[in-house]
Amino acid sequence: MEPKPPWRFRGEPLALEWVADGWHLRFVQPYRATKVYRCPGCQQEIFPRTLHVVVWPEGEPSQRRHWHKACWERRDRVRTPTR
């Protein structure tokens, strides 16, 4: 059996989704982005009509968060300040 491709179309509305390493990542196309969200990576707003990603841990859809694509991609390289 061939391995599943990492990206596939899923969900409602149909969107490009990736499932790996315990995470679901779904692209939100600009024409589908109709609300303002707060990105947990930079604490800035994601405005309507902006391409971004929705990410949640596998099996925890209530933990969905909307991220700027660039913030999600660099999340492991940015250190959180400690006190």
Phi, psi and omega per residue, in radians:
M1 nan 2.378 3.126
E2 -1.305 2.510 3.091
P3 -1.184 2.615 3.108
K4 -1.211 2.476 3.055
P5 -1.173 2.572 -3.105
P6 -1.137 -0.527 3.130
W7 -1.845 2.375 3.061
R8 -2.664 2.830 3.097
F9 -1.559 2.230 -3.105
R10 -2.578 2.967 2.943
G11 1.397 -3.118 3.128
E12 -2.354 1.965 0.044
P13 -1.259 2.692 -3.131
L14 -0.981 2.251 -3.114
A15 -2.604 2.767 3.101
L16 -1.294 2.162 -3.066
E17 -2.315 2.529 3.126
W18 -2.145 2.350 3.104
V19 -2.248 2.019 3.119
A20 -2.924 2.714 3.074
D21 0.924 0.565 3.087
G22 1.413 0.192 -3.116
W23 -2.200 2.574 2.938
H24 -1.869 2.342 3.095
L25 -2.286 2.200 -3.093
R26 -2.224 2.255 3.075
F27 -1.364 2.338 3.046
V28 -1.869 1.967 -3.135
Q29 -1.238 2.608 -3.104
P30 -0.930 -0.668 -3.114
Y31 -1.243 -0.274 3.096
R32 -1.688 -0.239 -3.096
A33 -1.488 1.830 -3.029
T34 -2.047 -0.049 -3.111
K35 -2.123 2.938 3.027
V36 -1.685 2.313 3.088
Y37 -2.184 2.845 3.085
R38 -1.913 2.130 -3.132
C39 -1.330 2.178 3.115
P40 -1.247 -0.247 -3.137
G41 -1.363 -0.643 -3.083
C42 -2.191 -0.102 -3.122
Q43 1.122 0.318 3.100
Q44 -1.763 2.825 3.134
E45 -1.325 2.562 2.963
I46 -1.831 1.983 -3.040
F47 -1.452 2.732 3.060
P48 -0.956 2.624 3.124
R49 1.191 0.495 3.099
T50 -2.018 2.222 3.042
L51 -1.072 2.277 3.082
H52 -2.706 -3.132 -3.133
V53 -2.127 2.605 2.999
V54 -1.928 2.277 -3.046
V55 -2.268 2.436 3.037
W56 -2.652 2.619 3.086
P57 -1.166 2.528 -3.126
E58 -0.975 2.282 3.134
G59 1.403 0.078 -3.114
E60 -2.255 1.034 -3.081
P61 -1.059 -0.365 3.100
S62 -1.237 -0.208 3.125
Q63 -1.652 0.282 -3.136
R64 -1.027 2.419 3.061
R65 -2.402 2.497 3.108
H66 -1.653 2.218 -3.097
W67 -2.174 2.582 2.855
H68 -1.107 2.495 -3.131
K69 -0.995 -0.791 -3.123
A70 -1.129 -0.652 3.119
C71 -1.132 -0.739 3.112
W72 -1.113 -0.738 -3.108
E73 -1.130 -0.532 -3.110
R74 -1.810 0.184 -3.041
R75 -1.018 -0.606 -3.121
D76 -1.390 -0.290 -3.123
R77 -1.610 -0.233 -3.110
V78 -1.711 2.220 3.111
R79 -1.544 2.440 3.069
T80 -1.440 2.284 3.120
P81 -1.056 2.453 3.089
T82 -1.978 2.671 3.138
R83 -2.089 nan nan
